[in-house]
């Protein structure tokens, strides 16, 4: 029996954190300012744990657009190893990976495009032209799509970003899965879904046994088929009529229904439904419905380059003045201010 085989579980003093030169596979990770730390940890920890089982499997490089440290959305400063522009430009014999495929995962969250330049998008296009494996988590599919490297791909992302993405890229198919692997493009909702994504990658490269052991080691139950779309409240105490009403509202944001029609579809009288909503949400069905539509408009304005008028129409508002007044009341600022933040990408 060899020293390694004597340990059915990983030894506490292994692994090594591997350098790209030593690992079989290297994942480059582009951190965009205000990225989600949770997503980064869930992306890397399965790879680190996989290394504990006796083989030098995975390494990773953290990168930024300019090679400088990046501040996450929680305020933590993360040092990086280089700039994304360096990828694919190493002299022969000095590559950062053992095989010829460059793998780059983009991790972003808040204001994904605020710091992304035309030069950054050009890097993504150059990598794609040379057959790179490209991925994006949370809001990063916006960055990849605006670079033109997601055409023909099926895309998964955080549910909050779906309305804005659909508005800006109507030709790209959006999946309800937690992540999607389509050819050499990998996209996902971010957060804990990144663990499932990496476990699938480990399984594809090294088999189900290793993926299972890594999942057990990090105390994670895989839920590959669980959709990443926004889930309606499932509290068993909620009256069924309330759950039905919320579902009807969600399905009819762009073309809002009248409250009597909503009540009819929910199978409840208006008086009874109003009583339920006031009990559970302290507002009327009309107020809840209006808030959902305004939230949709806010997500579209914050995450895309559409105009205020387009966002209002997507949320079912026919009169811009009515929309602007309700929006300011809910969010404390006019929609034009939110729109300017969404359109603040330099070089666009």
N, C-alpha and C positions, 0 to 999 in steps of 0.2 A: 504494500500500500504506500503510495507516495504521500509526501507531506500535505499537498493540496487536497487529495481525496480523503484524508482523515477528518476533514471538517465538512459535515453535511450542510452546515450553515456557515456563513462567512466568518472568518476570524475577526476579532475586534480590532486587531492592529492593521487590517487591510481595508481598503485599497490604498493604493497610491492615487493621488490626484494626478492624472496623466497629462503629459505634454502632447501637443498634436503630433510630434515626431514619433512618439511611442505608441499611440493608439491606432487601432484598426480603422476607426471612423472619427472624423472631427465635425462637430456642428458649430458653425459660426452663428453668433447671435447678435443682431443689430438692435441695440437698445435706443429707442426714441425717447427723448425727454418726456417725463411724466408717465413713463411706462408702469405697468402693474408689477409690483414686487412679487405678489402671489403667483402671477403667471410665470415669472422667471423661475421661481423656486420649483413650481410644479413641472416645469419643462426640464430642469436639470437634475433634480433629485433622483428620478428613476434611472438616469444614465450613470450617476455616481454610484448608486446602489448596485447596478449591474456589474460594475467593475470589481465589486467585493467578492465575486464568485470565482476568482482565480484567473481571469483572463484580462488582458489589456484591451478593452473593447472601445471605450468612448472617451473622447476629450472634447473640450469646447473652448471657444475663444469669444470673449465679450468684446463687441466693437461699438463704435459710435460713428456719426457722420464725419467728425473731424479728428478723431483719436483722443478727444478730451473726456474726462469723467462725465457721467450722466446722473442727473437727479431724478429719482423715481417719484411716483405720485405721493408716496408717504414721506418724502423729504430726505430719504437716505441717498447719499452720494456713492455711486458705484464706479470704481476704476475700470478701465478697459485696456485691451491689449493692442488696439490699433484702430484704423479707420476702414470703413467699408470699401473705399476706393482702392485699397491694397489687394483686395481679393482678386485672384486670377492673374495677378501681375508679377508673381514671384518668379525669379530665375529658375531654369531647369535644375532639378535636384534640391530645391529649397522650398518646395511646396509645403503648405500647412496641413496637408492631408495625404494619406498614403495612396489613394486612388485618384483618378483623374476628375472626379465629380466634386465640384464645389457645392457645399450645402450651406444655405443661409436662411435663418429664421428671423423674421422681423417681429419685434415685440413692442407694441405701443398700447396706449389706452387713451388718456385725456388729450384733446387737441392734437390728434395724431399728425396732422399736416402742418402744424404751426411752424415747425423748424425744418421741414423737408424741402429741399431745393431741387431745381431742375437738374443740377449736377448729380444729386443723389438718385433721382429717377433714371438718369442716363446710366449710372452704375448698374442698376437693376436690369435695364434693357441689355447692357453688354453681357452681364452674367447669363441672362436667359438665352442670348444668341449663341453662347458657348456651351449650352446644355446644362446649366446649373440647376440644382434642386432648390426651389424657392418656397418658403412658407411664410405665413403671417398669422398672428394671434390677436384676438380681441378686435381692435379697430384697424390693425395692420392691413387687412384686405383692401382698405381704401388706398393705402400707399401703393400696393402692388397693382391695383386696378388702374390708378392714375398713371402708373408707369407703362401700362399697356401689356403687362405680362400675365394677366389672368384670362385673356380671351379664350373662350371655349372650355373653361374650367368650371367645375361645380364648387361653390364657395360656401363655407360655414364661418360664422362670426358671432359675436355677442349679440343677444337678441335686441338690445337697445339700438344697435347700429343698423339693423335690417331695414327700417323704413327709409332712412336717408340713402343707404346703399342702393336700394331698389329704385329710388327716385333718380339717382345720378347714373346708375349703370343698369338700365332696364334689360339689356341683352344678356347679362351674366346671370346664370341660374343660381339661386340661393337655396341652400339646403337647410333643413330643420335639424340636421344631425349636430352632435357636439363638435365633430371635426369631420373634415373631408380630405381624402387623399385621392387626387385626380391626376394621374400621370406623374409628372415631376413637380406638381404643385400641392402643397399641404396647407390647409387653413383650418382655423378652429376658434372656438368661443373664448379661449383663454381660461384663466383661473384653474379650477380643479380639473376641467376637461383636458388640460394639457397632460395630466398624468395618464389618462386613458390613451391619448394620442401617442405618447412615448412608449407605453407598454405594447401598443400595437406594432410600433416600429421595431422594438426589441424582439417581439414574436416573429415578425417577418424576416428579420436578419438572423436570429439565433434560435428560434423555435419557441413553442408555447411553454415548455418547462421553465426556462429562464424568466419569461415574462410573468409566469405564475409566482415564482419565488420572489421576484422583485416586488410584485404587488403585495405578497404576504409580508415581506420585510418592512414595507412602509405602511402596513395596515390599511390597505386600500382595496375595496371591492370594485372590480371593473364593471362599468355600466356603458359599454360601447354603444348600445342602441338607444340610449336615452336621448330624446331630442333636446336641443339647446334653446329652442324657442321660449318666449316668455310664457310662464305658466300662470293660469288663473288661480285664485285662492282655492285650496282644496280642504279647508277646515271643515271637518264633518259636522260641525255645529251650524254652519251656514245653511239657511233654508235653501232647498233646491231651486226655488224660484229666483233667488238672488244669484246663485251660480249661473243659472240659465241666462238671466238678464245681463250679467257681466260678459258672458260669452257672446251674446248678441251684440252688445256694444263694441267689443273688440273686433267683431267681424264687419262692422258697419261704421268705421271711423271716417272714411273718405266721403261716404254718402249717408249722413246721419239720418236715422229714423225719427219719426215723431214719437213722443212718449206713449201715446195710446197704442201705436203699432208695436213699440218695444214691449209694452205690457202684454199685448196679445201673444207675441211670440214667446214670452216668458211664462205664459199661462197663469197670469196673476192680475187681479184688478189693480188699477193705478193707486187706489187708496191703500191696499194691502202692501204693494211693492214699496210705496213711499214709506210706509211704517217700518218695513224691514230695513230699508236703507238708512233711515234715521236712527234705528236701533244699533245697527252694526257699523255704520260709517259716519254717522252724525251729519249727513247731508242727504238731499233728495236724489232720486235717480237722474234728474236733469243736471244737477251739479256734478255728480260723478261722471256722467257722460261727457259733459263739457270739459272737465278736467282731463279726461283721457285723450280727447282730441287735441287739447292744448299741449299736453305732454308729447304727443306724436309730432306736432309742429316744432316744438322745441328741440327734439332729437334730430329732426331733419335739418333745421337751421344750424345747429351746433356741429353737425358731422358732415355737412355737404356744402356745395357751392351754389345751391339753388337760391332764387330770389325769395323775398318775403311773400310776394303774391303767390308763387308756386307752392310754398310751404302751407300757406293758408288754404289754398285749393285742395292740397293733398289731405288736409285735415277736415275738409268739408265746410269751409267758411266761404260764403259767396260774397261777403262785404268786407273789404279790407279794414275799414274803420272799426267795425264790430270786432273783428279779429284782434286788431292792435290794442283796443281798449281792454278786452278780456285777457290778452297775453300779458300786458303790463300789470294788471291786477294780480295775476297768478305768480309771475316771476320777478316782479319788481323792476323790470326794464322793458323798453320797447323791443319788438322783434328785430328791428334793424340793428340793434347793438349785438344781439346774439348772432345775426347773420354775418356781421363784419368779422367776428371771431372765427366763424366757420369758413370764411373766405380769406383768411389771413396768411395762407401758405405763400411764402416768398417764391418768386420765379414761376408761379403758375400762369 
